[in-house]
Amino acid sequence: GEDVEQSLFLSVREGDSSVINCTYTDSSSTYLYWYKQEPGAGLQLLTYIFSNMDMKQDQRLTVLLNKKDKHLSLRIADTQTGDSAIYFCPSGGYNKLIFGAGTRLAVHP
Amino acid sequence: DAGVTQSPTHLIKTRGQQVTLRCSPISGHKSVSWYQQVLGQGPQFIFQYYEKEERGRGNFPDRFSARQFPNYSSELNVNALLLGDSALYLCASSSPGGDNNEQFFGPGTRLTVL
């Protein structure tokens, strides 16, 4: 069945780079997304990558996609305290997204 | 432009009661999806409606139902509430064929069942 796996927790120092990894089983997605959820809030789309691309850069964010291994990663350069949140990499499309448990990113001074 | 709006923001109910949650999509969006997010977990897909018809349903019991109105707003109804229904209920709207098929999420309704 469809599944998304992420490591649950990541702690980084302010100013360092963060790398959040994700593996998924559904290979039919046209787009792959990274959503951010701050405490008590809804989900905000951070960035996305088209499934036939292998890299996308968007300011401090770099998305890498290895379609063969079904592995997606998000790199955040110069991580700031405002980046502390839960990050999700759902598979699926406009009609249905499949979420994993999310990765909680903690940024410390 | 207003984003996705949901009401109420918080709700407390007791076991056995019924609840109705409301969602207004972004103007022009005809697709609305509902998700349940239990504390500490990722959102789980409940329903998707497009053009007032159910187009997808997740693995939820029949106590959960929804509908979409001619103005594309939507209601999620949960009957015979259980303690395990306590969660953040998220609504998302999208425009199929849009730039990246993005789903835009509302702030959610936090339901507590006592």
Interface residues (C-beta under 8 A of the other chain):
Chain A: V4 T30 Y31 Y33 Y35 A41 G42 L43 Q44 L45 Y48 F50 F88 P90 G93 Y94 N95 K96 L97 I98 F99 G100 A101 G102
Chain B: V4 S31 S33 Y35 G40 Q41 G42 P43 Q44 F45 Q48 Y50 R55 G56 G58 L90 A92 S94 S95 P96 G98 N100 N101 E102 Q103 F104 F105 G106 P107 G108
